Amino acid sequence: MNIVVLVKQVPDSGAERRLRDADHTVDRESADNLINEMDDYAIEEALRLRESHGGEVTVLTMGPERAGESIRKALSMGPDKAVHVCDDAIAGSCALATSKILAAALGTLAPDLVLSGAESTDGRVQAMPHMLAERLGIAALTGARKLTVDGSTLTVERQTDDGYEVLTAATPAVVSVWDTINEPRYPSFKGIMAAKKKPVTVMTLAELEIDPAEVGAAGASSAVVEHQPRPARSAGQQVVDEGDGGTKLVEFLAAEKFV
C-alpha cells in the first residue's frame, strides 16, 4: 500500500503565538516550531498499516526551508521518505491555495491512502482533507477514531459528539484522524540516525506547474486585515463569604445567565 502522510510544521501551541505587524500572518520566526500534534497520530497509523499490509510511507510537507526539521523528526518515527514543497511564493497561502499545491504534489505520488491529522493547531479549520479529496476526485473519510483496511476497502469509525459513525470507501481515499486512534511511538536512537539518510525530494511550484500568482498572499481568497493583542487577564471578582456566600454565588450565576 502506498501511503502518504500530510505533516505540517506549526508554532508550539503551548507557547505564546503572535501575528506579524507587516502582513498579519503568524510570526513563525519568533516561535518554537514543531510537528502539528495531530499529525503524529496520522504518522503512527500509517506505520501500523505498513506493518500489517506492506508498502511504503511517504511524508508530504509544504512550507519554508526550516520545515525540513519537522520532516526529519517525522522520518525518525519510521516513514520511508519525504517530499517537501518549498517555494518562496507559497508564503501567505490561504487554505484553498494550500489544497491546490498539496493536491498537485499528491498527484505526482499516486497514493492509495492519504492520511492527515483532523486539524492543525495553528489554523483549526478542519477543511483540508475535504478540499484535497474534492480536488483529487476521491473519497474523504474524516474524523476517524479507528481505521481498518481489507484489500482495497477502507472502514473508519468517525468520532462524533454522540458516539461514532461507520463509513466505508474504496481506495484511493483521504482519511483524517483524531488523537483517539492510537498512541504514537517515540523515535528511537536508531530511527533518528536513519532519518538523516532517508531521501527527501524538494519540489517547487514550477515543477508542480502552478502559477505563483494563484497562491501565496497575492492569490489568497481571504486575508487578515487587522489584529489586536489578546487583552491582559483581569483579576476577576472576589466574593467574601459573610454567611451569605451561597446567595451571592447564585446571584452571580444568574446575572451571567448560567442558571
SULMOHU-V269676 format. One record per residue. N is the residue number from 1. RES is the residue in three letters. PHI is phi in whole degrees, 0 to 359 (none if undefined). NEAR is the number of other ideal C-beta (glycine too) atoms within 8 Angstrom. D_LAST is the distance of its C-alpha to the last C-alpha in Angstrom with 1 decimal. Layout:
# SULMOHU-V269676
N|RES|PHI|NEAR|D_LAST / N|RES|PHI|NEAR|D_LAST
This chain:
# SULMOHU-V269676
1|MET|none|11|54.6 / 2|ASN|268|11|54.3 / 3|ILE|248|16|50.7 / 4|VAL|243|14|49.4 / 5|VAL|250|17|46.3 / 6|LEU|277|14|44.6 / 7|VAL|232|15|43.9 / 8|LYS|237|14|42.4 / 9|GLN|272|13|42.7 / 10|VAL|229|12|39.5 / 11|PRO|294|11|38.5 / 12|ASP|303|9|37.0 / 13|SER|290|9|33.2 / 14|GLY|275|3|33.0 / 15|ALA|249|8|34.7 / 16|GLU|291|3|34.0 / 17|ARG|244|9|34.9 / 18|ARG|230|9|36.3 / 19|LEU|258|9|37.6 / 20|ARG|285|9|41.2 / 21|ASP|293|4|41.7 / 22|ALA|294|4|44.8 / 23|ASP|226|6|43.2 / 24|HIS|63|11|39.5 / 25|THR|261|10|40.0 / 26|VAL|298|10|38.9 / 27|ASP|278|10|41.1 / 28|ARG|278|9|42.5 / 29|GLU|293|4|45.4 / 30|SER|267|5|43.3 / 31|ALA|253|12|41.1 / 32|ASP|277|6|41.9 / 33|ASN|258|12|42.3 / 34|LEU|210|9|42.0 / 35|ILE|292|12|41.7 / 36|ASN|308|14|38.4 / 37|GLU|305|9|36.6 / 38|MET|296|15|36.2 / 39|ASP|291|15|39.9 / 40|ASP|301|12|40.9 / 41|TYR|288|14|39.6 / 42|ALA|293|16|41.5 / 43|ILE|298|18|44.6 / 44|GLU|300|13|44.3 / 45|GLU|294|13|43.9 / 46|ALA|297|14|47.0 / 47|LEU|294|13|49.0 / 48|ARG|294|9|48.1 / 49|LEU|293|14|49.2 / 50|ARG|296|13|52.4 / 51|GLU|296|5|53.1 / 52|SER|271|6|52.7 / 53|HIS|238|7|54.3 / 54|GLY|80|4|56.4 / 55|GLY|101|10|56.7 / 56|GLU|217|8|55.5 / 57|VAL|241|14|52.4 / 58|THR|244|15|52.4 / 59|VAL|269|15|49.8 / 60|LEU|240|15|49.2 / 61|THR|231|16|47.9 / 62|MET|241|13|47.8 / 63|GLY|168|12|47.7 / 64|PRO|290|8|49.9 / 65|GLU|303|5|52.6 / 66|ARG|293|9|50.3 / 67|ALA|294|14|48.4 / 68|GLY|301|9|51.5 / 69|GLU|297|9|50.1 / 70|SER|288|15|47.2 / 71|ILE|298|14|49.8 / 72|ARG|295|10|51.8 / 73|LYS|297|12|48.8 / 74|ALA|297|16|47.9 / 75|LEU|295|15|51.6 / 76|SER|291|12|51.7 / 77|MET|284|14|49.3 / 78|GLY|141|9|52.0 / 79|PRO|302|15|52.2 / 80|ASP|276|6|55.7 / 81|LYS|200|12|55.7 / 82|ALA|214|15|53.7 / 83|VAL|235|15|53.8 / 84|HIS|241|14|52.6 / 85|VAL|276|17|52.3 / 86|CYS|226|12|53.1 / 87|ASP|201|8|54.0 / 88|ASP|303|4|53.3 / 89|ALA|289|8|52.5 / 90|ILE|285|15|49.4 / 91|ALA|307|9|47.4 / 92|GLY|87|10|44.5 / 93|SER|296|12|44.4 / 94|CYS|277|11|41.3 / 95|ALA|298|10|40.0 / 96|LEU|296|8|42.4 / 97|ALA|293|14|45.4 / 98|THR|299|12|44.5 / 99|SER|295|12|44.4 / 100|LYS|295|12|47.8 / 101|ILE|292|16|49.3 / 102|LEU|295|14|48.0 / 103|ALA|296|12|49.1 / 104|ALA|295|11|52.5 / 105|ALA|294|14|52.8 / 106|LEU|297|13|51.6 / 107|GLY|298|8|54.3 / 108|THR|277|9|56.9 / 109|LEU|258|11|55.7 / 110|ALA|48|6|55.4 / 111|PRO|283|11|52.8 / 112|ASP|280|9|52.1 / 113|LEU|216|16|48.5 / 114|VAL|249|16|46.3 / 115|LEU|248|14|43.6 / 116|SER|210|15|40.8 / 117|GLY|289|15|37.5 / 118|ALA|294|11|34.5 / 119|GLU|201|9|33.7 / 120|SER|255|12|34.9 / 121|THR|284|9|32.9 / 122|ASP|265|11|34.2 / 123|GLY|264|6|33.8 / 124|ARG|58|7|31.2 / 125|VAL|271|8|32.1 / 126|GLN|57|9|32.9 / 127|ALA|248|7|35.5 / 128|MET|300|14|38.9 / 129|PRO|302|15|39.7 / 130|HIS|293|9|39.2 / 131|MET|298|12|41.3 / 132|LEU|294|15|44.1 / 133|ALA|299|13|44.3 / 134|GLU|295|8|44.6 / 135|ARG|293|9|47.3 / 136|LEU|273|12|49.2 / 137|GLY|71|5|48.9 / 138|ILE|233|8|47.5 / 139|ALA|286|9|44.5 / 140|ALA|239|13|41.2 / 141|LEU|248|14|39.4 / 142|THR|249|12|36.3 / 143|GLY|66|10|33.6 / 144|ALA|282|15|35.8 / 145|ARG|253|12|34.9 / 146|LYS|205|8|38.4 / 147|LEU|224|13|41.7 / 148|THR|233|7|44.9 / 149|VAL|237|12|48.2 / 150|ASP|230|5|50.8 / 151|GLY|65|4|53.8 / 152|SER|259|5|52.6 / 153|THR|254|10|49.4 / 154|LEU|254|15|46.0 / 155|THR|231|11|43.1 / 156|VAL|234|14|39.6 / 157|GLU|260|10|36.3 / 158|ARG|273|13|33.8 / 159|GLN|289|9|30.5 / 160|THR|228|8|27.4 / 161|ASP|294|2|23.7 / 162|ASP|256|3|24.5 / 163|GLY|148|4|27.9 / 164|TYR|206|9|31.1 / 165|GLU|246|7|33.7 / 166|VAL|254|8|37.4 / 167|LEU|234|8|39.5 / 168|THR|230|7|43.3 / 169|ALA|198|9|45.7 / 170|ALA|269|7|49.2 / 171|THR|287|10|50.2 / 172|PRO|284|9|50.2 / 173|ALA|202|14|46.5 / 174|VAL|253|14|43.7 / 175|VAL|234|16|41.2 / 176|SER|253|15|38.2 / 177|VAL|234|17|36.6 / 178|TRP|263|11|33.5 / 179|ASP|281|7|33.7 / 180|THR|269|5|33.3 / 181|ILE|279|11|36.8 / 182|ASN|193|7|38.9 / 183|GLU|237|4|39.5 / 184|PRO|300|9|41.8 / 185|ARG|282|8|45.0 / 186|TYR|270|4|46.1 / 187|PRO|298|9|49.3 / 188|SER|276|7|52.3 / 189|PHE|299|5|55.0 / 190|LYS|298|6|57.3 / 191|GLY|294|11|54.7 / 192|ILE|296|10|54.3 / 193|MET|291|8|58.1 / 194|ALA|294|10|58.5 / 195|ALA|298|12|55.9 / 196|LYS|293|7|58.3 / 197|LYS|254|5|60.9 / 198|LYS|286|11|58.9 / 199|PRO|290|5|59.6 / 200|VAL|234|11|57.2 / 201|THR|267|8|58.2 / 202|VAL|261|8|57.2 / 203|MET|239|11|56.9 / 204|THR|251|9|56.9 / 205|LEU|298|13|55.8 / 206|ALA|299|6|59.5 / 207|GLU|292|6|59.9 / 208|LEU|269|12|57.0 / 209|GLU|59|5|58.5 / 210|ILE|245|11|55.5 / 211|ASP|288|6|56.0 / 212|PRO|304|11|54.4 / 213|ALA|292|6|53.5 / 214|GLU|272|8|51.1 / 215|VAL|229|15|49.0 / 216|GLY|70|12|47.9 / 217|ALA|298|10|46.3 / 218|ALA|293|7|48.8 / 219|GLY|259|12|48.0 / 220|ALA|290|11|44.2 / 221|SER|276|6|42.2 / 222|SER|214|4|39.3 / 223|ALA|205|7|39.2 / 224|VAL|276|7|37.0 / 225|VAL|260|4|38.3 / 226|GLU|200|5|36.3 / 227|HIS|213|6|34.1 / 228|GLN|232|4|32.5 / 229|PRO|297|5|32.1 / 230|ARG|297|4|28.6 / 231|PRO|296|4|27.4 / 232|ALA|297|4|27.6 / 233|ARG|291|3|24.5 / 234|SER|283|4|23.4 / 235|ALA|288|3|23.3 / 236|GLY|86|4|19.6 / 237|GLN|251|4|18.2 / 238|GLN|258|5|19.5 / 239|VAL|245|8|18.1 / 240|VAL|267|5|20.9 / 241|ASP|279|7|20.2 / 242|GLU|245|5|22.5 / 243|GLY|98|4|21.3 / 244|ASP|239|7|18.0 / 245|GLY|300|10|16.3 / 246|GLY|297|6|13.6 / 247|THR|296|7|12.8 / 248|LYS|297|10|13.0 / 249|LEU|296|9|10.7 / 250|VAL|295|9|7.8 / 251|GLU|298|8|9.1 / 252|PHE|295|10|9.3 / 253|LEU|297|9|5.9 / 254|ALA|291|9|5.0 / 255|ALA|295|6|8.4 / 256|GLU|271|6|8.0 / 257|LYS|65|5|5.4 / 258|PHE|276|5|3.8 / 259|VAL|229|5|0.0
